[in-house]
Amino acid sequence: METGIVMRVTRREFVRDGVAAFTVGFAAPSFLTDLAQAQGRGARNLVVLYLGGGNDALSTLISYTDPFYYSRRPTIAVPAANVLQIGADKNGVALGLHPQLTGLKTIFDEGKLAIVQRAGYQNSSRSHFQGTDIWSTANPESSQGPGWLGRYLDILPDPVDPLIAWNTVREVPHTLLSRTVSIAAIPSVAGYTFASPNSGIEITYERNAALRIASHVPVDRPHLALVNDTSLSAIATLDRVAMVGTYQPTMTYPPDGFGQALRAVAGAMAKGIGTQVFWVQTGGFDTHASQNPNAINGAYSVLMRTLNNGLLAFYRDLRNLGLLDDTLVIQFSEFGRRIGENGSNGTDHGAAGIMMLLGGTVRGGLYGTAPSLNPSLQNPTLENSGNDVRYETDFRSVYARVIDNWLGADSVALLGGDFKRPDMQFI
């Protein structure tokens, strides 16, 4: 069977039509490998970084001259002397980063880190599950259905590489859920292998047998045809993912899960295996108690150090490889947290937070304005009786800029509305 026949039939045609009359041979895996190389070289990479649990934005980006920051957080406020000062917003409010974010400050000073303040949406759900779904679908009115990046994957022209998106955790995130594109969940490069209870040459025999079985697509059994086609694509990705395991980074990544996930992402980029969208997450941000952002081993300090060390290694590694200009990192969390500390020296679920964008072509700086933390009911920057930060920038305007200016798609069509803002010019 000639390779040309393989190229005329795609997984989307299986999904759409239910049956395709063809049988593929051993040319299919090499075809998919060639496709990956064609799509992967010189492509723009998008890394979505999710801080799970609701990050306390007021401990990440600190209004260290606002007296109400200290009066409302008598135990967990970061002293002004310890804040890493990064300048002021357009209203003249002085701002600084958490003391553990020394690497992010360096990136900010280099003009490659953009921080969007007070990002959110009207009537924040303050719910982990619904909030995550809203940020995933980009629809506060209906948080069901494909994610915003899943919808992007759906419009890519055929054939879509089976490794076009790489999820570094086990569960596929809602953001990447698609109607027609399967998402590879690869939390461990070493663990992404052909599963077999045997060893040695037997594994090779079993893999070849599985490949032969999957290569036959019966014309009268569409469901089996789809399963076999999917299996064939999965087998074809094994060697490419294994290439990532041979990657030798130019920087030492932290040994924690977050650092190693970013190391794998850098390896996938360096090896050019075809992935363009990556999902990375790190958790622990639901800091209701013992937040303790000042102690070196306090809960929030550890979170910030993990974030900082992983991103700094990733940034420098990509810069050394010449891949930084081809990479954009977008960070979000499902909500911010309350302004005042609670009785457990922590913070409860709030509303607006911050988003960060990092990359070689990012126009760094502070976007939007900081809230006044004055609890007065007349304070327009707060809501919920002055307990929460009111959103100023609809998070979808950040998505829109990424879609239009980085992914090269139509944000109005993907987001179901025009959320473009002329002041969101971070890329």
Secondary structure as the mmCIF struct_conf table of DSSP 4:
data_model
#
loop_
_struct_conf.conf_type_id
_struct_conf.id
_struct_conf.beg_label_comp_id
_struct_conf.beg_label_asym_id
_struct_conf.beg_label_seq_id
_struct_conf.end_label_comp_id
_struct_conf.end_label_asym_id
_struct_conf.end_label_seq_id
HELX_RH_AL_P HELX_RH_AL_P1 THR A 3 ARG A 8
HELX_RH_AL_P HELX_RH_AL_P2 ARG A 11 ASP A 17
BEND BEND1 GLY A 18 GLY A 18
TURN_TY1_P TURN_TY1_P1 PHE A 26 PHE A 26
HELX_RH_AL_P HELX_RH_AL_P3 ALA A 27 GLY A 40
TURN_TY1_P TURN_TY1_P2 ARG A 41 GLY A 42
STRN STRN1 ASN A 45 LEU A 51
TURN_TY1_P TURN_TY1_P3 GLY A 52 GLY A 53
HELX_RH_AL_P HELX_RH_AL_P4 ALA A 57 THR A 60
STRN STRN2 LEU A 61 ILE A 62
TURN_TY1_P TURN_TY1_P4 TYR A 64 THR A 65
HELX_RH_AL_P HELX_RH_AL_P5 PRO A 67 SER A 71
BEND BEND2 ARG A 72 ARG A 72
TURN_TY1_P TURN_TY1_P5 PRO A 74 ILE A 76
HELX_LH_PP_P HELX_LH_PP_P1 ALA A 77 PRO A 79
HELX_RH_3T_P HELX_RH_3T_P1 ALA A 80 ASN A 82
BEND BEND3 VAL A 83 VAL A 83
STRN STRN3 LEU A 84 ALA A 88
TURN_TY1_P TURN_TY1_P6 LYS A 90 ASN A 91
STRN STRN4 ALA A 94 LEU A 97
TURN_TY1_P TURN_TY1_P7 PRO A 99 GLN A 100
HELX_RH_AL_P HELX_RH_AL_P6 THR A 102 ASP A 109
TURN_TY1_P TURN_TY1_P8 GLU A 110 GLY A 111
STRN STRN5 LEU A 113 GLY A 120
BEND BEND4 GLN A 122 ASN A 123
HELX_RH_AL_P HELX_RH_AL_P7 HIS A 128 THR A 137
TURN_TY1_P TURN_TY1_P9 ALA A 138 ALA A 138
TURN_TY1_P TURN_TY1_P10 PRO A 140 GLU A 141
BEND BEND5 GLY A 145 PRO A 146
HELX_RH_AL_P HELX_RH_AL_P8 TRP A 148 ASP A 154
TURN_TY1_P TURN_TY1_P11 ILE A 155 ILE A 155
BEND BEND6 LEU A 156 LEU A 156
HELX_LH_PP_P HELX_LH_PP_P2 PRO A 157 PRO A 157
BEND BEND7 ASP A 158 PRO A 159
HELX_LH_PP_P HELX_LH_PP_P3 VAL A 160 ASP A 161
TURN_TY1_P TURN_TY1_P12 PRO A 162 LEU A 163
BEND BEND8 ILE A 164 ILE A 164
STRN STRN6 ALA A 165 ASN A 167
BEND BEND9 THR A 168 GLU A 171
HELX_LH_PP_P HELX_LH_PP_P4 VAL A 172 PRO A 173
HELX_RH_3T_P HELX_RH_3T_P2 HIS A 174 LEU A 176
BEND BEND10 ARG A 179 THR A 180
STRN STRN7 ALA A 184 ALA A 185
BEND BEND11 PRO A 187 PRO A 187
TURN_TY1_P TURN_TY1_P13 VAL A 189 GLY A 191
BEND BEND12 THR A 193 THR A 193
BEND BEND13 PRO A 197 PRO A 197
TURN_TY1_P TURN_TY1_P14 GLY A 200 GLY A 200
HELX_RH_AL_P HELX_RH_AL_P9 ILE A 201 SER A 215
TURN_TY1_P TURN_TY1_P15 VAL A 219 ASP A 220
HELX_RH_AL_P HELX_RH_AL_P10 PRO A 222 VAL A 244
TURN_TY1_P TURN_TY1_P16 GLY A 245 THR A 246
BEND BEND14 THR A 250 MET A 251
HELX_LH_PP_P HELX_LH_PP_P5 THR A 252 PRO A 254
BEND BEND15 PRO A 255 ASP A 256
HELX_RH_AL_P HELX_RH_AL_P11 GLY A 257 LYS A 271
TURN_TY1_P TURN_TY1_P17 GLY A 272 GLY A 272
BEND BEND16 GLY A 274 GLY A 274
STRN STRN8 VAL A 277 THR A 282
BEND BEND17 ALA A 289 ALA A 289
BEND BEND18 PRO A 293 ALA A 295
TURN_TY1_P TURN_TY1_P18 ILE A 296 ASN A 297
BEND BEND19 GLY A 298 GLY A 298
HELX_RH_AL_P HELX_RH_AL_P12 ALA A 299 LEU A 321
TURN_TY1_P TURN_TY1_P19 GLY A 322 GLY A 322
HELX_RH_3T_P HELX_RH_3T_P3 LEU A 324 ASP A 326
STRN STRN9 THR A 327 PHE A 332
BEND BEND20 GLU A 334 GLU A 334
STRN STRN10 ARG A 337 ARG A 337
BEND BEND21 ILE A 339 GLY A 340
TURN_TY1_P TURN_TY1_P20 GLY A 343 SER A 344
BEND BEND22 ASN A 345 GLY A 346
STRN STRN11 HIS A 349 HIS A 349
BEND BEND23 ALA A 351 ALA A 351
STRN STRN12 GLY A 353 GLY A 359
TURN_TY1_P TURN_TY1_P21 GLY A 360 THR A 361
STRN STRN13 GLY A 365 TYR A 367
BEND BEND24 GLY A 368 GLY A 368
HELX_LH_PP_P HELX_LH_PP_P6 ALA A 370 SER A 372
TURN_TY1_P TURN_TY1_P22 LEU A 377 GLN A 378
TURN_TY1_P TURN_TY1_P23 PRO A 380 THR A 381
STRN STRN14 LEU A 382 GLU A 383
TURN_TY1_P TURN_TY1_P24 ASN A 384 ASN A 387
STRN STRN15 ASP A 388 VAL A 389
HELX_LH_PP_P HELX_LH_PP_P7 ARG A 390 TYR A 391
BEND BEND25 GLU A 392 GLU A 392
STRN STRN16 THR A 393 ASP A 394
HELX_RH_AL_P HELX_RH_AL_P13 PHE A 395 VAL A 402
HELX_RH_PI_P HELX_RH_PI_P1 ILE A 403 LEU A 407
BEND BEND26 ALA A 409 ALA A 409
HELX_RH_AL_P HELX_RH_AL_P14 SER A 411 LEU A 415
TURN_TY1_P TURN_TY1_P25 GLY A 416 GLY A 416
BEND BEND27 GLY A 417 GLY A 417
TURN_TY1_P TURN_TY1_P26 PRO A 422 ASP A 423
#
